Amino acid sequence: MLTFRRKIKLETERLTLRPPMHGDFNAWAALRDYSRDFLTPWEPSWASDHLTRKGFTNRVYWAARSINGGTAIPLFLIRRDDDALLGAITLDNIRRGPAQAGTLGYWIGEPFARLGYMSEAIAAVQHHAFEKIGLSRLEAACLPENTPSRGLLERSGFKYEGVAQSYLQIHGRWRTHVLYASLRSDRRGRTDAG
């Protein structure tokens, strides 16, 4: 039986962010399939079982293990008005000890893009990461030509930090990414000089 020992549910003005559940499969598969051409230029290649129930079941179990183990927080964006699944956001690779950091990843279905939903989700995850679980740094990366994602990160308070060569395999080939970070107490660009 799948159980989440650590209950996580974040609320924004229009959204509930919660872990994926088995009952989300049909909505998830339909949205991912409908948005395939919109998403695949920016994502790692989809596995052959990507849109299958078995593949989704594995995702749900991974989410539960990750949340329970404190290594990741995968959340679906659910619109409160009608319970529609809009996309997902994951705080992954959570590192404790001296780092106190995590990596942010996200996707949104094409019909819901550029309507402010992901901005709400990022703000909620930032607050949770910094204020509730005590992280100091959130990192994110995207392809240099992904102007909408870069703008989203910058509007969300992420600052450009540089370039990572051959960072991830996207659409079947190694791609360079631009790196961004958001800090709990961001003093970059400020000095005590008079």
C-alpha positions as CSV (number, residue, x, y, z in Angstrom):
1,M,0.0,0.0,0.0
2,L,1.3,3.4,-0.9
3,T,1.4,5.9,1.9
4,F,3.0,9.3,2.3
5,R,4.4,9.5,5.8
6,R,5.2,13.2,5.2
7,K,2.0,15.0,4.1
8,I,2.7,17.8,1.6
9,K,0.0,20.0,0.2
10,L,0.7,23.6,-0.8
11,E,-2.0,26.1,-1.7
12,T,-1.8,29.2,-3.9
13,E,-4.5,31.6,-5.0
14,R,-5.7,29.3,-7.8
15,L,-3.8,26.0,-7.2
16,T,-3.4,23.0,-4.9
17,L,0.1,21.5,-5.2
18,R,0.1,17.8,-4.1
19,P,1.9,14.6,-4.9
20,P,0.7,12.5,-7.8
21,M,-1.8,9.8,-7.1
22,H,-2.8,6.7,-9.0
23,G,-6.1,8.2,-9.9
24,D,-4.3,11.0,-11.8
25,F,-3.2,8.7,-14.6
26,N,-5.8,9.4,-17.2
27,A,-5.6,13.2,-16.8
28,W,-1.8,13.1,-16.8
29,A,-1.4,10.9,-19.8
30,A,-4.0,12.9,-21.8
31,L,-2.3,16.2,-20.9
32,R,1.2,15.0,-21.7
33,D,0.1,13.4,-25.0
34,Y,-1.8,16.5,-26.0
35,S,1.2,18.7,-25.1
36,R,3.9,16.4,-26.6
37,D,5.1,18.8,-29.3
38,F,5.1,21.7,-26.8
39,L,7.1,19.7,-24.2
40,T,9.5,17.4,-26.0
41,P,12.0,20.1,-27.3
42,W,12.8,20.9,-23.7
43,E,12.8,17.5,-21.9
44,P,14.8,14.4,-21.9
45,S,13.6,11.8,-24.4
46,W,10.5,10.0,-23.3
47,A,10.9,6.4,-22.4
48,S,8.9,3.9,-24.5
49,D,6.5,3.4,-21.5
50,H,6.3,7.1,-20.7
51,L,2.5,7.4,-21.2
52,T,1.6,3.9,-19.9
53,R,-0.2,3.1,-16.7
54,K,2.8,1.1,-15.6
55,G,5.2,4.0,-16.2
56,F,2.9,6.3,-14.3
57,T,2.6,3.8,-11.4
58,N,6.3,3.8,-11.1
59,R,6.3,7.7,-10.9
60,V,3.7,7.6,-8.1
61,Y,5.8,5.1,-6.1
62,W,9.0,7.2,-6.8
63,A,7.1,10.3,-5.5
64,A,6.1,8.5,-2.3
65,R,9.6,7.2,-1.7
66,S,11.2,10.5,-2.5
67,I,8.9,12.5,-0.2
68,N,9.2,10.0,2.6
69,G,13.0,9.9,2.2
70,G,13.4,13.7,2.1
71,T,15.2,13.5,-1.3
72,A,12.6,15.2,-3.5
73,I,9.1,16.8,-3.5
74,P,7.2,16.0,-6.7
75,L,3.9,17.9,-6.9
76,F,1.1,18.1,-9.4
77,L,-0.5,21.5,-10.1
78,I,-4.3,21.1,-9.6
79,R,-6.5,24.0,-10.4
80,R,-8.9,24.4,-7.5
81,D,-11.8,25.7,-9.6
82,D,-12.3,22.4,-11.5
83,D,-9.6,20.0,-10.2
84,A,-7.9,20.0,-13.6
85,L,-4.3,18.8,-13.7
86,L,-2.2,21.6,-15.3
87,G,1.4,20.4,-14.9
88,A,4.0,19.4,-12.3
89,I,6.8,20.9,-10.3
90,T,9.5,19.0,-8.5
91,L,12.0,20.0,-5.9
92,D,14.6,17.3,-6.5
93,N,18.1,16.4,-5.5
94,I,17.5,17.8,-2.0
95,R,20.9,18.0,-0.3
96,R,21.2,18.5,3.5
97,G,24.4,19.1,5.5
98,P,26.4,22.1,4.5
99,A,24.6,22.5,1.1
100,Q,21.0,22.8,2.2
101,A,20.0,23.0,-1.5
102,G,17.7,21.5,-4.1
103,T,17.0,21.5,-7.8
104,L,13.8,22.8,-9.3
105,G,12.2,21.3,-12.4
106,Y,8.7,21.9,-13.9
107,W,6.4,21.4,-16.8
108,I,3.0,22.8,-17.8
109,G,0.5,21.5,-20.3
110,E,0.3,23.6,-23.4
111,P,-3.3,24.9,-22.8
112,F,-2.2,26.3,-19.4
113,A,1.1,27.9,-20.4
114,R,1.7,31.6,-19.9
115,L,-1.3,32.1,-17.6
116,G,0.7,32.6,-14.4
117,Y,0.1,29.2,-12.9
118,M,3.7,28.1,-12.8
119,S,4.7,31.4,-11.3
120,E,2.3,30.7,-8.4
121,A,3.6,27.1,-8.1
122,I,7.3,28.3,-8.0
123,A,6.5,30.9,-5.3
124,A,4.8,28.2,-3.2
125,V,7.7,25.8,-3.6
126,Q,10.2,28.6,-2.8
127,H,8.3,29.5,0.4
128,H,8.1,25.8,1.4
129,A,11.7,25.1,0.6
130,F,13.1,28.2,2.5
131,E,10.6,28.6,5.3
132,K,9.3,25.1,6.0
133,I,12.2,22.7,5.3
134,G,15.1,25.1,5.8
135,L,16.9,25.0,2.4
136,S,19.2,27.9,1.6
137,R,19.5,27.5,-2.2
138,L,17.3,26.5,-5.1
139,E,18.8,25.8,-8.4
140,A,17.2,25.5,-11.9
141,A,18.5,25.0,-15.4
142,C,17.0,25.4,-18.8
143,L,18.1,25.5,-22.5
144,P,19.5,29.0,-23.5
145,E,16.8,29.4,-26.2
146,N,14.0,28.6,-23.8
147,T,13.0,32.2,-23.4
148,P,9.7,31.6,-21.6
149,S,11.4,29.4,-19.0
150,R,14.2,31.9,-18.5
151,G,11.7,34.8,-18.1
152,L,9.7,32.7,-15.6
153,L,12.8,32.0,-13.5
154,E,13.9,35.6,-13.5
155,R,10.4,36.9,-12.6
156,S,10.4,34.3,-9.7
157,G,13.6,35.8,-8.2
158,F,16.1,33.4,-9.7
159,K,19.4,34.9,-10.8
160,Y,21.5,33.8,-13.7
161,E,24.7,32.1,-12.6
162,G,26.3,30.8,-15.7
163,V,26.4,28.0,-18.3
164,A,26.9,24.2,-17.9
165,Q,28.3,22.5,-21.0
166,S,26.6,19.2,-21.9
167,Y,24.4,19.4,-18.8
168,L,21.6,17.1,-19.8
169,Q,20.4,14.9,-22.6
170,I,17.5,16.7,-24.2
171,H,15.6,15.2,-27.0
172,G,18.3,12.6,-27.4
173,R,21.5,14.8,-27.4
174,W,23.7,16.4,-24.8
175,R,22.7,20.1,-24.4
176,T,24.3,23.0,-22.7
177,H,22.0,24.7,-20.2
178,V,21.9,28.1,-18.4
179,L,22.0,27.9,-14.7
180,Y,19.9,30.0,-12.3
181,A,19.6,30.0,-8.5
182,S,17.3,31.5,-5.8
183,L,18.7,32.1,-2.4
184,R,16.8,32.3,0.9
185,S,18.7,35.5,1.8
186,D,19.7,36.9,-1.6
187,R,22.3,39.6,-1.2
188,R,23.9,39.2,-4.7
189,G,24.6,42.5,-6.2
190,R,24.7,44.3,-2.9
191,T,27.7,45.5,-0.9
192,D,28.3,47.4,2.3
193,A,30.4,49.9,0.4
194,G,29.2,53.5,0.8
